[in-house]
Amino acid sequence: MPNSFGRPAWYSLLALTAAACEPQQGADAGNPGTSPTDDPGTSPTDDPGTSPTEAATSVTGEPTSGDDEPIKPPLDCERPVEWSVRFGGPTFDTVQALAVDPAGNIYVGLDLRNLGDSAPVSFGMFEVVPGDLSNIVVAKLTTDGEVAWVRQFGGPGDQFLWTLQYCGDGVVLHAQGDPGTVDLGGGPIAERVFLAALDGAGKLRWSHPVPTEDADAWLLVTDMACDSAGNLVLTGSHHGVVDLGGGPSNANDGFVARFDTHGAHLWSRDLGDPESRGFGIAMTPSGDIVVTASFEGTVDLGGGPFDGTDGDILVATLDGAGKHVWSQAFGPSGYPQSLAIDSTGHIVVGGDFLDELVLGAQTYTNVFPNAEDEVDGTLYDGFLAVLAPGGELEWSIHLGSKYEDAVYRLMFDSHDILMMSGLANDAYILRTFVNGKPGWSWCSSKLNQVHAALSGDNAVIIAPWGADELDLGPGATPGFGDSDVVIAKVRR
């Protein structure tokens, strides 16, 4: 829904995402801060100081200096969740990936690790028994958090899931296991690394083994995307000799690949730099493919070479056949963790950087450049950058504090409302942007690494990577073991 300037409604106030959600007092010697619970929570519209429009002008109009203090409007922290569920046993159970289908059903990919106790792990009315070392578990929950089915894959040795994406009428997953130990329903998979698709009932649709030359070779898929027909694109990196389907490659770099609705390889191409890694991938409304990656050497996807220096950022568009449309490079030096595309074709890239980041004419410096790793940890700052459909950098902003700040994931709903999932001032944050101002926010200082997915246009599903005792609002939920599966629905 464009505004009067021809830009989408979220566009003008994306800068307001640098949020003031402070950690507990004394959490860091450099900035004691205050706990979010010390403030009963204020809606951004409740702040009488600066209007959202006035606040945004300093960032979203003409580019401002990278030394400007990031804008930090208040957040509504510690808002209760609508529901939360906990599953687990005496094992180390972690959520590896999360996806939601158009009906609101939730798919979660788990790593079920046996730490010497093979006691059953409960998932509602379902129970699974841990295998030898680590097993793959995929579960489907209804929009109300009821478990619909659970599939466990594994046997002797080690099997684990890397990532999972809703696609077609089910999910596509990237996983690996000892050869011959994983049977998804079509017989044991002979290769160690594989892609596979399950339908909405958990039945195998297809599997695609990925041959690797030896045990030291690996494939890491960091992001996937599907079109409405179920065609799959993915990005990541690989090392050693790996064959995605177009023949063995030992490029040891980032890659982009496309598969059809039956899992057949259509094409794949390497980025060409041994230090490169694909991070985010998405499809435009016209069917092109946009990918973002980091690189340190030279990359050339067809529009001319870019020479990296210290972790530069690549954003490129390929057509459906994998041919170059346009590409841009920015930096040094950042990590583009996520990208999202709205219905007008505008691209938002978000990520983090450690010391200094150059985006076009802007140079951003870490708010806390003198942090000592042994005392403060590694404190990244975040960034957001907006590109036009043709790849021109329109503007960017710096998200920083004296704590950890990062963008995990960016998502657009069907109304082009942008949702950001990430860290702000060392607390986990969700924030939307609608009609030219922040429309909703939620954060919790109790969470850190969190998977998130939109559930329709009015809710978000979150799943911490691993959790023990955790209270997200409705009440404390006791833990089952070293690390449990917690899934919650946050109403927007």
C-alpha positions in Angstrom: 0.0 0.0 0.0 2.1 2.9 -1.3 1.9 6.4 0.3 1.5 9.7 -1.6 5.2 9.6 -2.5 4.9 6.2 -4.3 6.6 4.4 -1.5 5.2 1.7 0.7 3.7 2.7 4.1 6.4 1.0 6.1 9.1 3.0 4.3 9.2 6.4 6.0 9.6 5.2 9.6 11.7 2.1 9.4 14.3 4.1 11.2 12.4 3.9 14.4 13.3 0.3 15.0 16.3 1.2 17.3 14.3 0.6 20.4 14.8 1.5 24.0 14.3 -1.8 25.7 16.9 -1.7 28.5 18.4 -4.8 30.2 18.3 -5.3 33.9 20.3 -2.9 36.1 23.9 -3.9 36.5 23.9 -6.2 33.6 26.9 -4.5 32.0 29.5 -2.4 33.7 29.6 0.1 30.8 25.9 1.0 30.9 23.8 -0.3 33.9 20.5 0.5 32.2 17.1 -0.4 33.7 14.9 -3.5 33.5 12.0 -3.4 31.0 9.8 -4.4 34.0 10.8 -1.1 35.7 8.6 0.6 33.1 5.0 -0.6 32.9 5.3 -0.4 29.1 4.5 2.5 26.8 3.1 2.5 23.3 5.2 4.6 20.8 2.2 6.8 20.4 2.1 7.5 24.2 5.4 9.4 24.1 4.6 13.2 24.2 8.2 14.2 23.4 8.7 13.7 19.6 6.2 12.6 17.1 7.0 9.6 14.9 7.0 11.8 11.9 9.4 14.4 13.4 11.7 11.6 14.7 11.9 9.9 11.3 12.8 13.1 9.4 16.3 13.1 10.7 17.0 9.6 9.4 14.7 8.9 6.5 15.0 12.2 4.6 18.5 13.3 3.6 21.1 10.8 4.9 22.5 11.9 8.3 25.9 11.4 9.7 26.9 7.9 10.9 27.8 9.4 14.2 24.2 10.5 15.0 22.7 8.9 18.0 20.2 6.2 16.9 16.6 7.1 17.6 15.2 5.0 20.4 11.4 5.3 20.9 9.8 3.3 23.8 8.7 -0.3 23.3 5.8 -2.1 24.9 7.9 -4.7 26.7 6.9 -7.9 28.5 3.4 -7.9 26.8 1.8 -11.3 27.7 1.8 -13.9 24.9 -1.5 -15.5 23.8 -0.3 -19.0 24.5 2.9 -20.9 25.0 3.6 -24.7 25.0 6.6 -26.6 26.2 7.9 -30.0 25.1 10.9 -32.0 26.1 12.5 -34.7 28.2 15.9 -35.3 29.9 17.7 -34.6 26.6 19.1 -31.5 25.0 16.2 -30.6 22.7 16.5 -27.5 20.5 14.5 -25.7 17.8 16.5 -25.5 14.6 13.8 -24.0 12.3 10.3 -22.7 12.3 7.7 -22.1 9.6 4.0 -21.2 9.4 1.6 -22.1 6.6 -1.2 -19.7 5.3 -3.8 -21.4 7.6 -1.6 -20.7 10.7 -0.4 -24.2 11.2 3.1 -24.3 12.7 6.0 -26.5 11.5 9.0 -26.9 13.8 12.2 -28.7 13.1 14.1 -30.0 16.1 17.4 -31.5 17.1 16.7 -34.2 19.6 20.1 -35.0 21.3 20.7 -38.0 23.6 22.9 -37.2 26.5 22.9 -40.7 28.0 19.2 -40.9 28.9 16.8 -42.5 26.4 13.7 -41.7 28.4 10.8 -40.7 26.1 10.3 -37.1 25.1 6.7 -35.9 25.2 5.1 -33.7 22.5 1.5 -33.4 23.7 -0.1 -36.8 23.2 3.0 -38.0 21.2 6.1 -39.5 22.6 9.5 -40.2 20.8 12.4 -42.1 22.2 15.9 -40.5 21.5 18.1 -42.5 19.3 21.8 -43.2 19.4 23.2 -39.6 19.4 21.0 -37.1 17.7 17.7 -37.4 15.8 15.7 -35.2 13.4 12.2 -34.4 14.6 9.6 -32.5 12.6 6.3 -31.6 14.3 3.2 -29.8 13.2 1.1 -27.8 15.5 -2.3 -26.2 14.9 -2.7 -22.4 15.1 -3.8 -23.0 18.8 -0.6 -24.9 19.7 -2.1 -28.4 19.7 0.3 -31.0 18.3 -1.1 -32.5 15.1 1.7 -35.0 14.3 5.3 -35.7 15.0 7.8 -37.4 12.7 11.1 -38.7 14.0 14.0 -39.6 11.6 17.2 -41.3 12.6 18.9 -44.5 13.7 22.4 -45.5 14.6 24.9 -42.6 14.6 24.1 -38.9 14.2 21.3 -37.2 12.3 20.4 -33.5 12.5 18.4 -30.8 10.9 19.9 -27.6 9.6 16.9 -25.6 8.4 13.3 -25.9 7.3 11.0 -23.8 5.1 7.3 -23.8 4.3 6.9 -24.8 0.6 3.9 -25.9 -1.4 1.6 -27.9 0.9 4.2 -28.8 3.5 7.9 -28.1 4.3 11.3 -28.5 2.7 14.2 -29.3 5.0 18.0 -29.5 4.7 19.5 -32.1 7.0 22.2 -34.7 7.2 22.9 -38.0 8.9 25.2 -41.0 8.7 24.7 -42.6 5.3 21.9 -45.1 5.2 20.5 -44.2 8.6 17.8 -41.7 7.6 14.6 -43.1 6.0 11.9 -40.4 5.3 9.6 -42.9 3.8 11.3 -43.7 0.4 14.0 -45.9 1.7 17.4 -45.2 3.4 19.1 -42.1 2.0 22.6 -43.2 0.9 24.3 -39.8 1.0 25.2 -37.9 4.2 23.6 -34.6 3.1 20.2 -34.2 1.6 17.2 -32.0 0.9 13.7 -33.3 1.3 10.1 -32.2 1.2 7.2 -33.4 3.5 3.6 -32.7 2.7 1.1 -31.2 5.2 0.5 -34.7 6.7 4.2 -35.3 7.3 4.5 -37.8 4.4 7.5 -37.7 2.0 7.0 -35.8 -1.2 10.5 -36.0 -2.5 14.1 -36.3 -1.4 17.3 -35.1 -3.1 20.6 -36.5 -1.9 23.6 -34.2 -2.1 26.8 -36.3 -2.8 29.9 -35.1 -1.0 33.4 -36.4 -1.8 34.4 -37.1 1.8 33.5 -36.6 5.4 35.2 -33.2 5.5 33.0 -31.8 2.8 29.9 -30.0 3.9 26.9 -28.0 2.7 25.3 -25.3 4.8 21.9 -23.9 3.7 21.3 -20.6 5.5 18.0 -19.6 3.8 15.3 -21.0 1.5 12.4 -19.5 -0.3 9.5 -20.9 -2.4 7.1 -19.5 -4.9 3.4 -20.3 -5.0 4.0 -23.3 -7.2 6.5 -24.9 -4.8 9.7 -24.1 -6.8 12.6 -23.8 -4.3 15.6 -21.5 -4.2 18.3 -21.6 -1.6 21.6 -20.1 -0.6 24.4 -20.8 1.8 28.0 -22.1 1.4 29.8 -25.3 0.8 33.2 -26.7 1.4 35.0 -29.6 -0.4 33.5 -31.4 -3.4 29.7 -31.1 -3.3 27.2 -31.9 -6.0 23.8 -30.1 -5.8 22.7 -31.8 -9.0 24.6 -30.0 -11.7 27.9 -31.8 -11.3 30.6 -31.8 -8.6 31.9 -28.4 -7.4 34.9 -27.8 -5.2 34.6 -24.0 -5.3 34.4 -23.8 -1.5 32.3 -20.7 -1.5 28.8 -19.3 -1.3 26.2 -20.5 -3.8 22.6 -20.0 -5.1 20.5 -23.0 -6.4 17.1 -23.6 -7.7 15.0 -26.8 -7.7 11.6 -27.6 -9.2 8.4 -28.7 -7.3 9.6 -32.4 -7.4 13.1 -31.6 -6.0 14.9 -31.9 -9.3 17.9 -29.6 -9.7 17.4 -26.8 -12.2 20.6 -24.8 -11.8 23.1 -23.7 -9.3 26.0 -21.2 -9.4 28.9 -20.4 -7.1 29.7 -16.9 -5.9 33.4 -17.4 -6.7 35.0 -16.2 -3.5 36.3 -18.8 -1.0 35.3 -16.5 1.8 31.8 -15.8 0.6 28.6 -17.0 2.2 25.0 -16.6 1.1 22.8 -15.3 4.0 19.3 -14.4 2.7 17.2 -15.2 -0.3 13.7 -14.2 -1.5 11.6 -14.0 -4.7 10.3 -10.8 -6.2 6.7 -10.3 -7.3 7.9 -10.8 -10.9 9.6 -14.1 -10.1 13.2 -12.9 -10.0 15.5 -14.1 -7.2 17.3 -11.7 -4.8 20.2 -13.0 -2.7 22.4 -11.3 -0.2 25.8 -12.6 0.8 29.1 -11.6 2.5 32.4 -11.8 0.7 36.1 -10.8 1.1 37.6 -11.6 -2.2 36.2 -11.1 -5.7 32.7 -11.9 -6.9 31.2 -11.5 -10.3 27.7 -12.8 -11.1 27.6 -11.3 -14.5 27.5 -7.5 -14.0 31.3 -7.1 -13.4 33.6 -7.9 -10.5 33.4 -6.6 -7.0 36.5 -6.7 -4.9 35.9 -7.1 -1.2 38.1 -5.9 1.6 36.9 -7.0 5.0 33.6 -8.7 4.8 31.7 -6.7 2.2 27.9 -7.1 1.4 26.6 -8.4 -1.9 23.0 -7.9 -3.0 22.1 -9.4 -6.4 19.1 -10.2 -8.5 19.0 -13.2 -10.8 16.2 -14.2 -13.2 14.4 -17.5 -13.0 17.1 -19.2 -15.1 19.9 -17.9 -12.8 21.1 -15.1 -15.2 22.4 -11.9 -13.8 19.9 -9.0 -13.6 21.7 -6.5 -11.3 24.1 -6.6 -8.4 25.4 -4.2 -5.8 28.2 -4.3 -3.3 28.5 -2.4 0.0 31.0 -2.2 2.8 33.2 -2.9 4.5 32.2 -4.6 6.7 28.9 -6.3 7.7 26.9 -9.5 7.7 23.6 -9.3 5.9 21.6 -11.7 8.0 18.2 -11.3 6.4 16.3 -9.7 3.5 12.6 -9.2 2.7 10.8 -7.9 -0.4 7.5 -6.1 -0.4 4.8 -6.2 -3.1 6.3 -3.2 -4.9 9.7 -4.9 -5.2 11.5 -2.8 -2.6 14.2 -4.8 -0.8 15.1 -4.4 2.9 18.4 -5.9 4.0 19.2 -6.2 7.7 22.2 -7.6 9.6 25.0 -6.6 11.9 28.6 -5.4 12.0 31.4 -5.3 14.5 33.6 -2.2 14.0 32.6 0.0 11.1 30.2 -0.3 8.2 30.0 1.7 5.0 26.7 1.8 3.2 26.8 4.2 0.2 27.8 7.6 1.5 27.2 6.6 5.1 29.8 5.4 7.5 28.5 3.8 10.7 30.7 3.2 13.7 29.9 0.8 16.5 28.4 2.6 19.5 30.7 0.8 21.9 34.0 0.5 19.9 36.1 -0.1 23.0 34.2 -3.1 24.3 36.6 -5.8 25.7 35.6 -9.3 24.6 36.7 -10.9 27.9 34.5 -8.4 29.9 31.7 -7.3 27.6 31.6 -10.1 25.0 31.5 -9.4 21.3 29.0 -6.5 20.9 27.6 -6.1 17.4 25.5 -3.2 16.1 22.7 -3.7 13.7 21.8 -2.0 10.4 18.9 -1.8 7.9 19.2 -0.8 4.3 16.5 -0.1 1.7 17.1 -0.8 -2.0 14.8 0.2 -4.9 13.6 -2.6 -7.2 16.5 -1.8 -9.5 19.1 -2.2 -6.8 19.8 1.5 -6.0 20.5 2.1 -2.3 17.8 4.6 -1.1 18.8 4.9 2.5 20.1 3.0 5.5 20.1 3.3 9.3 22.3 2.3 12.2 20.8 0.3 15.1 23.2 0.5 18.0 23.6 0.6 21.8 26.2 -0.4 24.4 24.8 -3.9 24.2 24.2 -6.5 21.5 22.1 -5.2 18.6 21.2 -7.3 15.6 18.6 -8.1 13.0 17.7 -11.8 12.9 14.9 -11.8 10.3 12.7 -9.4 8.3 9.2 -10.3 7.1 6.4 -8.6 5.2 2.8 -9.6 5.7 0.1 -9.5 3.0 -0.4 -5.8 3.6 3.3 -4.9 3.2 3.6 -4.4 7.0 7.2 -5.0 7.9 8.1 -7.1 10.9 11.6 -7.1 12.4 12.9 -9.9 14.7 16.2 -9.2 16.4 18.1 -7.8 19.3 17.9 -4.2 20.7 19.9 -3.2 23.7 20.5 -6.8 24.6 16.8 -7.8 24.6 14.8 -9.7 22.0 12.5 -7.5 20.0 9.6 -7.8 17.5 8.5 -4.6 15.8 6.1 -3.7 13.0 5.7 -0.6 10.8 2.4 0.5 9.3 0.9 3.7 8.0 4.0 5.7 8.4 4.6 4.9 12.1 5.5 2.0 14.4 2.3 0.1 14.8 3.2 -2.6 17.3 6.1 -3.8 19.4 7.0 -6.6 21.8 10.2 -7.4 23.5 11.6 -9.6 26.3 14.9 -9.4 28.1 14.5 -13.2 28.9 15.1 -14.2 25.3 18.1 -14.1 23.0 18.4 -16.5 20.1 14.8 -16.8 18.8 13.2 -18.2 15.6 10.2 -16.2 14.4 7.5 -16.5 11.7 4.4 -14.5 10.9 1.1 -16.2 11.5 -1.4 -14.5 9.2 -1.5 -10.7 9.6 -2.1 -10.5 13.3 0.3 -12.8 15.2 3.8 -14.0 15.4 5.1 -17.4 16.4 8.3 -17.4 18.3 10.5 -20.3 19.4 13.7 -19.8 21.5 16.7 -21.9 20.3 16.8 -23.6 23.7 15.0 -22.9 27.0 15.0 -24.0 30.6 12.5 -22.4 33.0 10.9 -19.5 31.2 8.0 -17.2 31.9 6.8 -15.3 28.8 3.7 -13.9 30.5 1.0 -16.5 31.3 3.1 -18.1 34.0 6.3 -20.0 34.6 6.7 -23.3 32.8 9.0 -25.8 34.5 11.7 -27.4 32.4 11.9 -31.1 31.5 15.7 -31.3 31.0 18.8 -29.4 29.9 17.0 -27.6 27.1 13.4 -27.8 26.1 11.3 -26.8 23.1 9.2 -23.7 23.8 6.8 -22.3 21.2 4.6 -19.2 21.8 2.1 -17.1 19.9 2.3 -13.3 20.3 -0.8 -11.4 19.2 -0.2 -8.2 17.3 
